[in-house]
Amino acid sequence: MRDFLDERPLKLRRDRFGDTNYGRVVVTAIALLLLSVILIVFDRQGVVSPIRLSAREQLQPVISWLTDRRMALEAWWATPRDVVTLQTRVAELEAENAQLRNDVLRLEQARVENIFLRQQLAITQAHPWRVLGAEVMVRAPDAARRVMTIARGANDGVQTGMAVIGQQPGNPPALIGVVETVGPHTAEVLLITDISSQLSVRVLQPDGAPLGLMQGQWQRGSRLRVELIDRSATLRVGEHVITAGLSGALDLPLDLSAMPAAVPIGFIETVRQEGQRQIGDIRPFADPDQVRYVWVILSQDE
């Protein structure tokens, strides 16, 4: 019996589970291949592109949200968290901010200086003057006198009696005052509107330029007035008034020998009679109370 069993061939049972997995793999591979072929064909025929674009549009908000979250997470991860690092970063940002403000201030100063230099160039091109620009530092705090202090003095070539001009938009450069006292680095300017200011002037008329005497009227509630020396001449509204350059010869309190001729002052705004005299009220081209930058006429070309 045992010999019979030993001689009987043993039949091995086939593993059905292994065969089933193998078959599934083959079927899946064939299905994927067919699907790929179908997609390629549809894509060439233009069927897949609209579907792909539609899917992309539908998924775009989700993709954008995920991207924003990723960037926020990266920023959060890169942010220092210890106190010392934060304090150092704050100090660096404050220093950077201070430097930027300083740069902005320098650019603004350069822009303003450029404006004044262009004005000065235009003045020297239009008139035979050598001028020196100056900042207005201080104005007289009391109402008794109309004076200003400028940031130029004897070390810059400024002398007593020199004319000081200013300019406002739409008007020519015009006389606003005369240097009264000079220090090494500053000078006081007596404004033409002060009642103690007296200058020889000319009134430009079609048939001549009669001489007159101009006086400040600020303390009397006005600005400037002019009276012609030749009473036979007639003043007219709108006529321009310029310096005559003769004030030094009139023995006035100020030494005005440095006052050049033909410096614009203003125009006659109204004319009135006071007895036998004609008085013209002058509107200055440059209001001495409004200018913030002036030029001192150092000399005049002959």
Buried (B, 14 or more C-beta within 10 A) or exposed (E): EEEEEEEEEEEEEEEEEEEEEEEEEEEEEEEEEEEEEEEEEEEEEEEBEEEEEEEEEEEEEEEEEEEEEEEEEEEEEEEEEEEEEEEEEEEEEEEEEEEEEEEEEEEEEEEEEEEBEEBBEEBBEEBEBBBBBBEBEEEBEEEEBBBBBBBBBBEBBBBBBBBBBBBBEEBBBBBBBBBBEBEEEBBBBBBBBBBBBBBBBBBBBEEEBBBBBBBBBBBEEEBBBBBBEEEEBEBEEEBBBBBBBBBBEEEBEBBBEBBBEBBBBBBBBEBEEEEEEBBBBBBBBBBBEEBEBBBBBBEBEE
